[in-house]
Structures are given as C-alpha cells and as structure tokens.
Amino acid sequence: MVAIEAAGLSKRYRDRLAVDDLSFTAEPGEVLGLLGPNGAGKTTTIRLLTTLLRPSAGTFSVAGVPASEPGRLRQRIGVLPESAGYPGQQTGREYLLYHARLFGLPRTEARRIAEDLLDQVGLAERAGSRIATYSRGMRQRLGIARALVNDPAVVFLDEPTLGLDPAGQRQMLALVGEIALRRRATVVLSTHALAEVESACSTVLILDRGRALAAGTIADVTRSVGAHRLSEAFLALTEAGRP
C-alpha cells in the first residue's frame, strides 16, 4: 500500500495558487524531505494532506484512506505543526495522557503509551514537570511524542528543528530516523535545512511557487541537474526562471 498518494492537488486563495497541480507518492517507512523557499507551498501541502484545508482541485489518500473520509484519515496520521503551542501548566505526562484519551484509548492503555513515549523521546525524567519549565528542544520532543500517541502510519513534521541548537537538531533527526525504522511509519519532514535532509531523508520533494520541481531519491535529484550535492541541485532548480 502506498503511504501517500496525491494527484493534481491544488489550493487557491483568490488569485494565488499556493499549491498548483501537485502529484507525488511516498512509500511506507520512507522519510520524505519536503523542501522549498519561503512561500513554496510546503505548509499548505501539509495542511491539505492532514485535512486542515480542503483542496481546490485534485485528490489524495494517506495510509490508504481517501480524502473523502477525513475522520478516518486523522486516526491514521500524526502531526507536529510549525510553532506548536503547549499548555504550560500541564505536565508532560498529563499532556500525552490527555491526547491518548482523545483517541479513545482506555485510561490504563493511555497511561502506558504516555510513559513509553516519554521514555522514547528522552523525557522520562521530566514526565512530572510542568511544560512551562521545558526548553524548546524538550517541547519539540514532547510534540513528536504527541504525534505518535495513536501509532500513526504517516507522521508530518513541519520545521521540527526550527530554533534548536546543533545538539537539539541532532536529537530531533535521530528521533525522525527511529520513527521510520522502528515503527515503519512514513515521515514527511518539512525543513529549510538541506543538511538535515541529506542526513535524515531517503527521498525529497522540492516545491517552488506551489509546483513540484523535482521528486525522488537525493541521488536521482542531484543527478538530474548535473549537481554533486543537494544544495547545488536545490539552487539550480529554484533559481531557474527567476529574474
């Protein structure tokens, strides 16, 4: 089963196409790097695929669930949005327990999953601390734990390393790899950091002005434009045709 399949996906805001006729697929266990300059349509694409926005045209499915069944689709995905907010007065344990219960898990099972996830993201020792005392990196790790409470088949991470120091970035990328490897989940990683994509992603999708410029393995994309590194290919693709 294909993890993500989009066909002719578009989103229009009045006279502007934020996503323009986008078609691509992603396989189970794949870490897909979603790349593009500011305004390329990365966040809009994630919001479409997670059913927060309705497409103006086209269709898609995630984890085998079509866009026409948004309630069932949401049960199969996990999301860490850009600049996610957290209730500072809750503890990390309370936060995860609350979200696990929202997915209908019995209290005992929800508590077990919350404890397991806190351990997996390295927050077991701070499980009883209020989120207001967490660093940015700790909050991002908690956000990833939150995205995993329902054991999703596809996980969307929008700029998960934004604002983190190098050590925090390495921890976050290690978590991304573990999600794909241990859970066999597909991860869509939206980022501006090309080095992160080269170290963590198996495939890339490069967008500009809402359109797909290239898709495939990093080797295939760099080879297609005669480049040696992803950064060179990215610049060659996104700067072509610009004034």
C-alpha positions in Angstrom: 0.0 0.0 0.0 1.3 3.5 -0.9 1.6 5.6 2.2 0.7 8.9 0.5 -0.7 9.5 -3.0 -1.6 12.9 -4.3 -2.9 13.6 -7.8 -3.4 17.1 -9.3 -3.6 18.6 -5.8 -4.2 22.4 -5.8 -5.2 25.1 -3.3 -6.2 28.5 -4.5 -6.5 31.7 -2.3 -8.4 34.1 -4.5 -5.9 34.9 -7.3 -3.0 33.0 -5.9 -2.2 29.3 -6.2 -0.5 28.2 -3.0 -0.3 24.6 -4.3 -0.5 24.0 -8.1 -1.3 20.6 -9.6 0.9 18.6 -7.2 1.2 14.9 -7.8 3.6 12.6 -5.8 3.7 9.3 -3.8 5.5 8.2 -0.7 6.1 4.6 0.5 5.8 3.1 3.9 8.9 3.6 6.1 10.1 6.4 3.8 11.5 9.7 5.2 10.4 12.3 2.6 12.1 15.7 2.8 9.7 18.5 1.8 11.8 21.4 0.5 11.3 24.8 -1.0 11.9 28.5 -0.5 9.6 30.6 1.8 6.2 30.6 0.2 6.8 27.5 -1.8 3.7 25.8 -0.5 5.2 23.3 2.0 3.0 24.2 5.0 -0.1 24.4 2.7 0.7 20.9 1.3 0.9 19.5 4.9 -2.4 21.2 5.8 -4.1 19.7 2.8 -2.8 16.2 3.5 -3.8 16.4 7.1 -7.3 17.6 6.2 -6.9 21.0 7.8 -7.6 22.6 4.4 -9.8 21.5 1.6 -8.2 21.3 -1.8 -9.5 23.5 -4.6 -8.8 20.7 -7.0 -7.3 17.2 -7.1 -7.4 14.3 -4.7 -5.2 12.4 -2.3 -5.1 9.5 0.1 -3.0 8.9 3.2 -2.4 5.5 4.7 -4.8 4.1 2.2 -7.6 6.4 3.4 -9.1 8.8 0.8 -9.5 12.5 1.4 -13.3 12.0 1.3 -13.0 10.3 4.8 -11.3 12.9 6.9 -12.3 11.5 10.2 -10.8 8.1 9.5 -7.8 9.6 7.9 -7.0 11.6 11.0 -6.9 8.4 13.0 -4.0 7.2 10.9 -1.7 10.3 11.0 0.4 12.2 13.5 1.2 15.9 13.1 3.8 18.3 14.6 2.8 21.7 13.2 5.2 24.6 12.9 5.3 26.6 16.2 3.0 24.2 18.1 1.6 25.6 21.3 1.6 23.7 24.6 -0.4 24.1 27.9 2.3 25.3 30.2 0.5 24.3 33.4 0.2 20.6 32.4 3.0 18.1 33.0 4.4 16.2 30.0 2.7 13.1 31.3 -0.7 14.8 31.7 -0.4 16.3 28.2 0.2 12.9 26.5 -2.4 11.1 28.6 -5.0 13.7 27.6 -4.3 13.3 23.9 -4.2 9.5 24.1 -7.6 9.6 25.8 -8.9 11.8 23.0 -8.1 9.0 20.6 -10.4 6.8 22.6 -7.8 4.7 24.4 -8.7 3.3 27.8 -7.1 5.1 30.7 -4.7 2.2 31.6 -3.5 1.8 28.0 -3.3 5.6 27.5 -1.0 5.9 30.6 1.2 3.0 29.4 1.6 4.6 26.0 2.3 8.0 27.5 5.1 6.6 29.7 6.6 4.6 26.8 6.6 7.7 24.5 8.1 9.9 27.2 10.9 7.4 27.6 11.4 7.1 23.8 11.9 10.8 23.3 14.1 11.2 26.3 11.7 12.9 28.7 11.1 10.2 31.2 12.9 12.1 34.0 10.8 15.2 33.3 7.5 13.5 32.9 6.1 15.1 36.1 7.5 18.6 35.3 5.2 21.3 34.0 5.7 22.0 30.3 6.3 25.7 31.1 9.7 24.6 32.5 10.7 22.7 29.4 13.3 24.0 26.9 12.3 24.5 23.3 14.0 21.2 22.4 12.1 19.4 25.1 8.9 20.8 23.9 9.7 19.7 20.3 10.4 16.2 21.6 7.1 16.2 23.5 5.4 17.3 20.3 6.8 14.3 18.5 5.6 12.1 21.3 2.1 13.7 21.0 2.2 12.9 17.2 2.8 9.2 18.0 0.1 8.5 20.6 -2.2 6.9 18.1 0.5 4.8 16.5 0.2 6.6 13.1 1.1 5.2 9.7 2.2 8.6 8.5 3.8 11.4 10.5 4.0 15.0 9.3 6.7 17.2 10.9 6.7 20.9 9.9 10.1 22.6 10.7 10.7 20.4 13.8 14.3 21.7 14.3 13.5 25.4 14.0 15.2 27.3 16.7 17.1 24.4 18.1 20.8 24.4 18.8 23.1 21.8 17.0 22.7 19.2 19.7 18.9 19.6 19.7 18.9 19.3 15.9 20.8 16.0 16.1 18.5 14.6 18.7 15.4 15.6 16.6 16.8 14.0 13.5 17.7 10.8 15.4 14.1 10.6 16.5 12.9 11.0 12.9 15.1 8.1 11.9 13.7 5.9 14.8 10.1 6.7 13.8 10.7 5.4 10.3 12.9 2.4 11.3 11.2 1.1 14.4 7.6 1.9 13.6 7.8 1.5 9.8 5.9 4.8 9.6 6.3 7.3 6.7 7.7 10.6 7.8 7.2 13.9 5.9 9.8 16.3 7.1 9.4 19.9 6.0 12.5 22.0 6.6 14.8 24.7 5.2 17.9 22.9 6.3 19.3 20.9 3.4 22.0 19.3 5.5 19.2 17.8 7.6 17.6 16.3 4.6 20.8 14.8 3.4 21.4 13.1 6.7 17.8 12.0 7.5 15.8 11.6 4.4 15.6 8.8 1.8 13.7 10.9 -0.7 12.9 14.6 -1.4 10.1 16.6 -2.9 11.2 20.1 -4.0 8.5 22.8 -4.3 8.6 26.3 -5.6 5.6 28.6 -6.0 3.3 25.7 -5.3 4.6 23.4 -8.1 6.8 20.3 -7.8 10.2 20.9 -9.4 11.7 17.5 -8.6 11.0 14.3 -6.7 12.9 11.1 -6.0 16.0 10.0 -4.1 18.6 12.6 -3.3 21.0 10.9 -5.8 18.4 11.0 -8.6 17.5 14.7 -8.0 21.1 15.8 -7.9 22.0 13.7 -11.0 19.0 15.1 -12.9 20.6 18.6 -12.9 24.2 17.6 -13.1 24.9 18.6 -9.5 27.1 17.0 -6.9 25.2 18.0 -3.7 21.6 18.5 -2.8 22.3 22.2 -2.1 23.6 22.7 -5.6 20.6 21.0 -7.1 18.2 22.9 -4.9 19.6 26.3 -6.0 19.7 25.2 -9.7 16.1 24.2 -9.6 14.6 27.0 -7.6 16.6 29.8 -9.2 15.8 28.7 -12.8 13.5 31.2 -14.4 13.7 33.8 -11.6 14.6 37.4 -12.5 
